């Protein structure tokens, strides 16, 4: 703590031009006169003196663990933040505010006025083209249609030209004005140090805004374009560019992820704190997330290195689209784009998000209070967030836990992170398979199996008591290793991000950037055979019919291709491609049969795999089977933990019995059951009332507020068990509608007929979220009062599922049961009602790449939506919705 502060301060002073200037400040620190040093430094702080500002910010950061009072007054009754304002030291003011320094309303107004005046001065000095270009981008962006407003991908593709143009405009603007943030050549005049700081932060904000706009446009590009050009982004893809926008965008105030476990010093740990020593690395990891916005700002400045390559790529795509009227034709003259910084940013922040979600889901709250808690208002993970043993005995708790297991599997699905690679003893696939079985209960016998699991909650208890804590231990160990790799976060976001870039560049060089290793071509024909082919081909080129069939260029290209195949320098064609290749020689079948057979024989022999006997093929298959069995044995011997999950997955993989699979009667019953569960849980929570006839969330919210109860969004934010149980059942309900809407009994159902795409998008959002509007704050912070974007999107749809869709589903259920009874020759009136557990759930497979398609943005749905909706991040507080 004290030792760390001194070491860090001495390191800063060593790099100063005149280190002796800071000796008095350092002496005060060594004598532990922290408040005196802070006041003295702030009083004489000059924005031009970057070393003193850095020393002060370091001291302020250590206020978390040392007895430093950031509100201490001097003899003149002035505080550190007063001096920061008077001296116009932007960075010092930021550090003090972050440390909860108190400021009077008067001086807050003074500070706001200083910023306002600086912005006004900067605006007057900015080059006219800077503003004109920004206005052009804004005008063009606002005209772009959202893809959810288009009837088909073909119609959506008509706007791709304008989208590509806008992307190029954005990237060109960022390259022109923000490639080097120290370059102020577009400013006509001289800026003060304070104005330079204001301009710097404005430019970072503009970079973040425009990168998010670019990613939003990418998300709306037609599927045909994305499919055609995705190969040129490898090893990245279009989703990576969307994730970049979700990471870089500015977060709304009030939903920034912040988590404080305090700092635990290993060297000074007391006997009471010894059991918690392993939380030290986790504490630094959490500190990193407390400063996430500052880290993202640093990342935003580094993205400029990728922009020239990205600009070239989109320019080439735009030109290729202009040349090529067929969107599915093979692209030409496009270089594979290399985006190393984009790769590092998305990899690092996505892995952070991955770990944060795991910590939240697995209940990382074994510390009951923060260190120096009087300095922090933010609590640890709410105890209410974690399921208890008792809650697993109720349908509500069981459904919430199933949702928790779904989310756990979703986190691992498709992820290739350092964590999944570092510990090969964890059966990640078992977690993913369990998620699939819970999620996709419309398939195979999954519904029956989950129903049985809910009848035997002891299995869920075992997962809760044994499997998940074991996984938590492994995650804790990984965070320790990660801390050793990056050195841990110590409060300086700029230095930390530079260090991350350095480490990642050194250790994660993409394969395509490595020096290629020259390989000796494997010949498919001997040199003599190739020479024989060349002689025969030379003879063919003298024949008039062949000369008329091919131009000289075509004949030369054909010879080069064939000789390349024989020499092994060109990929061998498949049977169909070989037929096309040899087609020009067919004219010799009648005129010169021997020449035809000579040429064809050489090429066919060179491109035909050696034949094998039946005995050899059987032996080869046997070896493959044995090798696969041995791999499974080796894997089982290697795996540890997750015992109950692995056993459940093994049972679920057994061959399903026909009577346990869904038929139309069981499917519609499962759908109605899920809707009734949503209704039942909301009644139990006191939000719905049997005696009232309200049918909208607004009406129910008004009723609840009138009786001093919470509105639905607030209720779901604070009661995560209820939230998870409702999301689980909503997913189960929505998954079946793909099949049910095809039933003739459902023809009358208007939501299924006219709003199904919106319904499917709602389900995909519930199960997968959205890379552009979720990065840290929405999905993982559902237990925090400052969160709620996800609940604002989903809550009104839950009410519509109950009061709009459920009545239609009940009618469909009645008709399906009646018609099925008639088919079996049973009177509908005598048909026994199927017995279904009200506690059971259901689910469906996803469409599109990575489960994120159709990629739509929540908030753009509704029958009367505009056909030219601006593709911006939605205002989740609006009344726009997925359904109706």
Protein Blocks (a to p, Z undefined) as FASTA:
>chain_A
ZZmmmmmmmmmmmmpmblmlmmmmmmmmmnopmklmmmmmmmmpcfklmmlmmmmmmmmm
mmmmpccdfkbccfkopafklmmmmnopaklmmmmmmnopacdfklmmmmmmmmmmmmmm
mmmmpcfklmmmmmmmmmmmmmpccfklpfbfklmmmmmmmmmmmmmmmmmmmmmmmmpm
kbcklpgcdddfklmmmmmmmmmmmmmmmmmmmmmmmmmpcfklmmmmmmmmpcbdfklm
mmmmmmmpccdehiaccddebjadfklpcfklmmmmmmmmmmmmmmmmmmmmmmmmmmmm
mmmmmmmmmmmmmmmmmmmmmmpmblkbccehiacdddfklmmmmmmmmmmmmmmmmmmm
nopafbfbdehkllpcbdcddfklpccfklmmpmklmmmmmmmmmmmmmmmgopacfklm
mpmkbcfklmmmmmmmmmmmmgcjllmmmmmmmmmmmlmmmmmmmmmmmmmmmmmmmmmm
mmmmnopaahiaklmmmmmmmmmmmmmccfklpccdddddddfbdfklmmmmmmmmmmmm
mpmklmmmpcfklmmmmmmmmmmmmnopaccddfklmmmmmmmmmmmmmmmmmlmmmmmm
mmmmmmpccdddfklmmmmmmmmmmmmmmmmmmmmmmpggjklmmmmmmmmmpccdfklp
ccfklmmmmmmmmmmmmmmmmmmnomacfkbccfbfklmmmmmmmnopacfklmmmmmmm
lmmmmmmmmmmmmmmmmmmmmpmklmmmmklmmmmmmmmmmmmmmmnopfklgcklmmmm
mmbmkgomlmmmmmmmmmmmmmmmmmmmmmmmmmmmmmmmmmnopafklmccddddfkbc
cddddedehhlaccddehiacjkbcfkbccddddfkbmbdfeZZ
